[in-house]
Amino acid sequence: MTTNRKQQKTTIETHKIMTETENNHKYTQNDSLGKHSHHRAAVKMLPTFVRATPDGTEKGDYLALDLGGTNFRVLYVRVVEEQQKVVKMDSKICSIPQEMMLGTGEQLFDHIAQCLGEFLESQDLKGQTLPLGFTFSFPCEQKEIDKSILIRWTKGFSCSGVEGQDVVKLLKEAIHRRGDYDIGSVAMVNDTVGTMMSCGYRDQSCEIGMIIGTGTNACYMEEIKNVKRVEGEDGRMCINTEWGGFGDDGSLKDILTEFDEVVDQTSINPGVHTFEKMISGMYLGEIVRLLLVKMAEDKLLFKGETSEALLTPGQFETKYISEIEDGLENAQKILTALGLNWDPVDACVVRLVCDTISSRSARLCAAALATISNRIRVNRGLDHLKTTVGVDGTVYRKHPNFSEELQAAVRLLAPKCDITFLVSEDGSGKGAAMVTAVAHQNVCFLGFFCS
Ligand code: BGC
């Protein structure tokens, strides 16, 4: 397809999405940020209590915890003011077995406390009470920087007894059950916020954080006067949009396909995080698999035959999409490994299917990002906004042309915004330390809990 035709197609398709996102924009203005109306909003727009991006004067030693996928990480991070940098001193990764993702909250937090304890022991840090940034990449209603109630699990987690509870309290209880070490003040951080903050240290115009990985989400700096749920008129606060929930009120039903519906129905959280299920790495492979099965059944592929692997949910991994789009040879290897009887035309069609699904994901993200950028522009009464988005996530990083496609669509949809994209360097680790450092610095300034 020529660039022009492709652009035309992008414009037509995204127009529909934009209409939805514009409606959503009005919706968020009226409902999500409102004092009494936010409970019914699909896009939660959660206040994060992060009131400032870094100004480069932050410093100190911090611990960071990162939970958001199948691995859990502990980090020891030093923020060095003079060199304007964040140094990762050391880190440890602990896996979270599948049974633990579906077990009890107590088991999960005991495992986290154990992993942290082993790390502190290995670093000879057990006697210290360092401030800790906890990147917990799930939707949380934050009451304060150190009080964060889990609204719901996403991305395959479903531990009992955690939804509706304060995650900081559960972490501290697990540490106290052990009794062999303690931690200092805690700052709760969503991964989007960590990403924005880690990029903000390098580029102070970074005011949006976006993740397109196993899950998807974005945060941005909002004028406090618009956040009716938080006291104050002056300054800004970072809002965790939880855009993955867009469509949970049925507003995306016109663009959902039969494949999206199956993905939703067979997930562990049907009916929620509709937008995320159309976009993120946890689901893209499965959408492609369902499409290929349907095309084979309709005799449009593989001479009408399927294979056991193709018929098994989860067997078409999201990383195959990137590999297949990267080259037809990869497509052929993957189709052979999936036990399919393919010919060269099949390989080309499969590549086209992958391209369709990843492009749809990129354009949906672009529509949502364009809405946020325009909102910031309008908030500030500007004709033109120049801003930076800190980005992370495997889909954005690893797919051969996802980032280009997303950026091209944002340029079309937000022509008055000049957006620079900055890939974050370990936002969930170093970024969490940065949030803690900024929070610590501000709190110290006011004369509270300084070490
Ligand atoms: C979570 C968000 C998170 C995103 C990216 C979503 O499932 O709800 O809190 O930021 O995944 O990790």
Residues whose N, C-alpha, C, O or C-beta is under 5 A from the ligand:
A	BS01	BGC	G68 S137 F138 P139 T154 K155 D191 T192 I211 G215 T216 N217 G244
